Amino acid sequence: MASSKEIRGKIKSVENTKKITKAMEMVAASKMRKAQERMRSARPYSQKIGNIAANLATANPEYKHPFLVKNEQAKTAGFVVVTTDKGLCGGLNTNLLRAATAKLKELETAGQKAEVVAIGNKGLSFMNRIGAKVVSQVTQLGDQPHIEKMIGPVKVLLDAYAEGKLSAVYLCYTRFINTMKQEAVVQQLLPLTTEGMKTDGGSHAWDYIYEPDAATVIDELLLRYTEALVYQAVAENMASEQSARMVAMKAATDNAGTLIGELKLVYNKTRQAAITKELSEIVSGAAAVG
């Protein structure tokens, strides 16, 4: 059995850990509210631009943007993998990377190669570890994502698709559902489908007057739409990260409290055993003298 001094040291150590996890839980709760507000405020924009892009794409059938055309001859797929920069957020990254790996293996079985854009340290480390081809990366986005930082790396895949080098581009991120639940998502980013872009359920078609011309307007709009999808994915992932971290840190704090209680019980038993032993030695000594 461990000595009383060792048990006291363990109790002190766990108490210090509990203070840290409690502080991290409170910080995550504060950041979570801001991340959720940012994510929710970005949703209406991405939905509206999706509706407009879908209507524009169907309204001008004589011009087909490269993002709407399937590159069936290409033997390589692109992946934009959105993960966190830091850990201590439960199984958030593990679940996402498991889903991304399953998709990678599925494409590999079909004879397709993969090129990856990693957003976040955890995804970058994992993709390097499994030997995936990482063509560009962006890390240390901070608590507030800036679209300017993300567009450069992601544009590598968008340009490759427009040139016909990629068969598809997939976006992997964690969708925020509520504080207790986040869902790993692997969705097709390119080629864009009008069904995927429409979010209002409307089937009506609009006619437009283009200025300066249809190609310029549609090119610019579809590029903005794909950028909005990537930004929304990063915003959703950040809201999911802070929620998962808050829940994980609360569980860690509760577990630390339970462990401290168990250690104190062991400490009291050890101390009691030591006192009993000393008393029995005194009594035995007294009896021997008598």
C-alpha positions as CSV (number, residue, x, y, z in Angstrom):
1,M,0.0,0.0,0.0
2,A,1.3,3.5,-0.8
3,S,2.4,5.7,2.0
4,S,0.4,8.6,3.4
5,K,2.9,11.1,1.9
6,E,2.6,9.6,-1.6
7,I,-1.2,9.7,-1.4
8,R,-1.2,13.3,-0.2
9,G,1.0,14.1,-3.2
10,K,-1.4,12.4,-5.6
11,I,-4.4,14.3,-4.1
12,K,-2.5,17.6,-4.5
13,S,-1.7,16.8,-8.1
14,V,-5.3,15.9,-9.0
15,E,-6.6,19.0,-7.3
16,N,-4.2,21.1,-9.4
17,T,-5.4,19.3,-12.6
18,K,-9.1,19.9,-11.5
19,K,-8.4,23.7,-11.3
20,I,-7.0,23.7,-14.8
21,T,-9.8,21.7,-16.3
22,K,-12.4,23.9,-14.6
23,A,-10.7,27.0,-15.9
24,M,-10.6,25.5,-19.4
25,E,-14.3,24.6,-19.2
26,M,-15.2,28.2,-18.4
27,V,-13.1,29.6,-21.2
28,A,-14.6,27.1,-23.7
29,A,-18.1,28.1,-22.6
30,S,-17.3,31.8,-23.2
31,K,-15.8,31.1,-26.6
32,M,-18.6,28.7,-27.5
33,R,-21.3,31.4,-27.3
34,K,-19.3,33.7,-29.7
35,A,-18.5,30.8,-32.1
36,Q,-22.2,29.8,-32.2
37,E,-23.3,33.4,-32.9
38,R,-20.7,33.6,-35.8
39,M,-21.8,30.3,-37.2
40,R,-25.5,31.1,-37.1
41,S,-25.0,34.5,-38.6
42,A,-23.1,33.0,-41.6
43,R,-25.8,30.4,-42.3
44,P,-28.4,32.7,-44.0
45,Y,-25.7,34.2,-46.3
46,S,-24.6,30.7,-47.5
47,Q,-28.2,29.6,-48.0
48,K,-29.2,32.7,-50.0
49,I,-26.1,32.7,-52.2
50,G,-26.8,29.0,-52.8
51,N,-30.3,29.8,-54.0
52,I,-29.1,32.5,-56.3
53,A,-26.3,30.4,-57.7
54,A,-28.7,27.5,-58.4
55,N,-31.1,29.8,-60.2
56,L,-28.4,31.4,-62.2
57,A,-26.8,28.1,-63.2
58,T,-30.2,26.8,-64.6
59,A,-31.2,30.2,-66.1
60,N,-28.4,30.3,-68.6
61,P,-28.0,26.7,-70.1
62,E,-25.8,27.8,-73.0
63,Y,-22.9,28.6,-70.6
64,K,-21.7,25.9,-68.3
65,H,-19.2,26.9,-65.5
66,P,-16.4,24.4,-64.9
67,F,-17.7,23.9,-61.3
68,L,-20.9,22.5,-62.8
69,V,-19.3,20.0,-65.2
70,K,-18.3,16.5,-64.2
71,N,-14.7,15.5,-64.9
72,E,-15.3,11.8,-65.4
73,Q,-11.8,11.2,-67.0
74,A,-9.9,12.5,-64.0
75,K,-8.4,9.9,-61.6
76,T,-7.8,12.1,-58.6
77,A,-10.2,13.5,-56.0
78,G,-9.6,16.5,-53.8
79,F,-10.3,16.8,-50.0
80,V,-10.7,19.9,-47.9
81,V,-10.3,18.5,-44.3
82,V,-11.3,21.0,-41.6
83,T,-10.1,20.1,-38.0
84,T,-9.0,21.9,-34.9
85,D,-5.6,23.4,-34.1
86,K,-5.7,22.2,-30.5
87,G,-6.8,19.0,-28.8
88,L,-8.7,18.3,-25.5
89,C,-12.1,18.4,-27.3
90,G,-13.2,14.8,-26.9
91,G,-13.6,12.6,-30.0
92,L,-14.4,15.6,-32.3
93,N,-11.3,15.2,-34.6
94,T,-11.2,11.4,-34.3
95,N,-14.7,11.0,-35.6
96,L,-14.1,13.4,-38.5
97,L,-10.8,11.9,-39.5
98,R,-12.3,8.4,-39.3
99,A,-15.1,9.5,-41.8
100,A,-12.5,11.2,-44.1
101,T,-10.3,8.1,-44.0
102,A,-13.3,5.8,-44.9
103,K,-14.0,8.1,-47.9
104,L,-10.4,8.0,-48.9
105,K,-10.3,4.2,-48.8
106,E,-13.5,4.0,-50.8
107,L,-12.0,6.2,-53.6
108,E,-8.8,4.2,-53.4
109,T,-10.7,1.0,-54.0
110,A,-12.3,2.6,-57.0
111,G,-8.8,3.4,-58.4
112,Q,-8.8,7.1,-57.5
113,K,-5.9,9.0,-55.9
114,A,-6.4,11.9,-53.4
115,E,-5.0,15.4,-52.8
116,V,-5.7,17.0,-49.5
117,V,-5.9,20.6,-48.3
118,A,-5.6,20.6,-44.5
119,I,-7.3,23.3,-42.4
120,G,-6.1,22.9,-38.8
121,N,-3.1,21.3,-37.1
122,K,-4.7,18.0,-36.2
123,G,-5.8,17.2,-39.7
124,L,-2.5,18.2,-41.1
125,S,-0.6,15.9,-38.7
126,F,-2.9,13.0,-39.4
127,M,-2.8,13.3,-43.2
128,N,1.0,13.4,-43.1
129,R,1.1,10.4,-40.8
130,I,-1.0,8.2,-43.1
131,G,1.0,9.3,-46.1
132,A,-1.7,11.4,-47.9
133,K,-0.6,14.0,-50.5
134,V,-1.1,17.4,-48.8
135,V,-1.0,20.0,-51.5
136,S,-1.6,23.0,-49.2
137,Q,-2.4,23.8,-45.6
138,V,-3.6,26.6,-43.2
139,T,-3.2,26.4,-39.5
140,Q,-3.5,28.8,-36.5
141,L,-6.7,30.4,-37.6
142,G,-7.4,31.6,-34.1
143,D,-10.8,32.0,-32.5
144,Q,-12.2,34.0,-35.4
145,P,-11.8,32.6,-39.0
146,H,-10.8,35.0,-41.7
147,I,-11.9,34.0,-45.2
148,E,-8.7,35.6,-46.7
149,K,-6.5,33.1,-44.9
150,M,-8.5,30.1,-46.2
151,I,-9.1,31.0,-49.8
152,G,-5.5,30.7,-51.0
153,P,-5.0,27.1,-49.9
154,V,-8.5,26.0,-51.0
155,K,-8.1,27.7,-54.4
156,V,-5.4,25.1,-55.3
157,L,-8.1,22.4,-55.4
158,L,-10.7,24.7,-57.1
159,D,-8.3,25.7,-59.9
160,A,-7.2,22.0,-60.3
161,Y,-10.9,21.0,-60.7
162,A,-11.6,23.9,-63.2
163,E,-8.7,22.6,-65.3
164,G,-10.2,19.1,-65.3
165,K,-7.5,17.5,-63.1
166,L,-9.8,16.4,-60.3
167,S,-12.9,14.2,-60.5
168,A,-14.5,15.7,-57.4
169,V,-13.7,17.9,-54.4
170,Y,-15.0,16.8,-51.0
171,L,-15.5,19.0,-47.9
172,C,-14.9,17.3,-44.5
173,Y,-15.9,19.1,-41.4
174,T,-17.9,18.7,-38.1
175,R,-21.4,20.2,-38.3
176,F,-22.8,21.8,-35.2
177,I,-26.2,20.4,-34.1
178,N,-26.3,21.4,-30.5
179,T,-24.0,21.8,-27.5
180,M,-24.1,18.1,-26.8
181,K,-24.1,16.8,-30.4
182,Q,-21.8,17.4,-33.3
183,E,-21.8,15.4,-36.6
184,A,-18.9,14.5,-38.8
185,V,-19.8,15.4,-42.4
186,V,-18.1,14.5,-45.7
187,Q,-20.0,16.4,-48.4
188,Q,-19.3,16.9,-52.1
189,L,-18.2,20.4,-52.8
190,L,-17.5,20.0,-56.6
191,P,-19.1,19.4,-59.0
192,L,-21.9,21.7,-57.8
193,T,-25.4,20.4,-58.3
194,T,-28.4,22.6,-58.6
195,E,-30.3,20.3,-56.1
196,G,-27.5,20.7,-53.6
197,M,-27.5,24.5,-54.0
198,K,-31.2,25.0,-53.6
199,T,-32.2,25.4,-50.0
200,D,-35.6,27.0,-50.3
201,G,-37.2,24.0,-52.0
202,G,-38.5,26.2,-54.8
203,S,-38.7,24.8,-58.3
204,H,-39.4,28.1,-60.1
205,A,-36.9,29.4,-62.7
206,W,-35.8,33.1,-63.0
207,D,-34.7,34.9,-66.1
208,Y,-31.9,37.4,-65.7
209,I,-30.3,40.3,-67.5
210,Y,-26.5,40.0,-67.2
211,E,-24.1,42.9,-66.9
212,P,-21.4,42.7,-68.3
213,D,-22.1,39.1,-69.5
214,A,-23.4,35.8,-68.2
215,A,-20.0,34.1,-68.1
216,T,-18.4,36.8,-65.9
217,V,-21.4,37.0,-63.5
218,I,-21.7,33.2,-63.1
219,D,-18.0,32.7,-62.7
220,E,-17.7,35.2,-59.9
221,L,-20.9,34.1,-58.2
222,L,-20.0,30.3,-58.1
223,L,-16.5,31.1,-56.9
224,R,-18.0,33.2,-54.0
225,Y,-20.5,30.4,-53.3
226,T,-17.8,27.7,-52.9
227,E,-15.8,30.2,-50.7
228,A,-18.9,30.7,-48.6
229,L,-19.3,26.9,-48.2
230,V,-15.7,26.6,-47.0
231,Y,-16.1,29.5,-44.6
232,Q,-19.4,28.1,-43.2
233,A,-17.7,24.7,-42.7
234,V,-14.9,26.3,-40.7
235,A,-17.4,28.4,-38.6
236,E,-19.4,25.2,-37.9
237,N,-16.3,23.3,-37.0
238,M,-15.2,26.1,-34.5
239,A,-18.6,26.1,-32.8
240,S,-18.4,22.3,-32.5
241,E,-14.8,22.5,-31.2
242,Q,-15.7,24.8,-28.3
243,S,-18.9,22.9,-27.4
244,A,-17.0,19.6,-27.4
245,R,-14.1,21.1,-25.4
246,M,-16.5,22.5,-22.8
247,V,-18.3,19.1,-22.4
248,A,-14.9,17.2,-22.3
249,M,-13.5,19.6,-19.7
250,K,-16.6,19.3,-17.5
251,A,-16.3,15.5,-17.6
252,A,-12.6,15.8,-16.7
253,T,-13.4,18.1,-13.8
254,D,-16.1,15.7,-12.5
255,N,-13.8,12.7,-12.8
256,A,-11.0,14.6,-11.0
257,G,-13.5,15.3,-8.1
258,T,-14.4,11.6,-8.0
259,L,-10.8,10.6,-7.9
260,I,-10.0,13.0,-5.2
261,G,-12.8,11.5,-3.1
262,E,-11.4,8.0,-3.6
263,L,-7.8,9.1,-2.8
264,K,-9.0,10.8,0.4
265,L,-10.7,7.6,1.4
266,V,-7.6,5.5,0.8
267,Y,-5.5,8.2,2.6
268,N,-7.8,8.0,5.7
269,K,-7.6,4.2,5.7
270,T,-3.8,4.2,5.4
271,R,-3.5,6.7,8.2
272,Q,-6.0,4.7,10.4
273,A,-3.9,1.5,9.7
274,A,-0.7,3.3,10.7
275,I,-2.3,4.6,14.0
276,T,-3.7,1.1,14.8
277,K,-0.3,-0.4,14.1
278,E,1.5,2.1,16.4
279,L,-1.1,1.5,19.2
280,S,-0.7,-2.3,18.9
281,E,3.1,-1.9,19.1
282,I,2.8,0.3,22.3
283,V,0.4,-2.2,23.9
284,S,2.6,-5.1,23.0
285,G,5.7,-3.3,24.4
286,A,3.9,-2.4,27.6
287,A,2.8,-6.1,28.0
288,A,6.3,-7.3,27.4
289,V,7.7,-4.9,30.0
290,G,5.0,-5.9,32.5
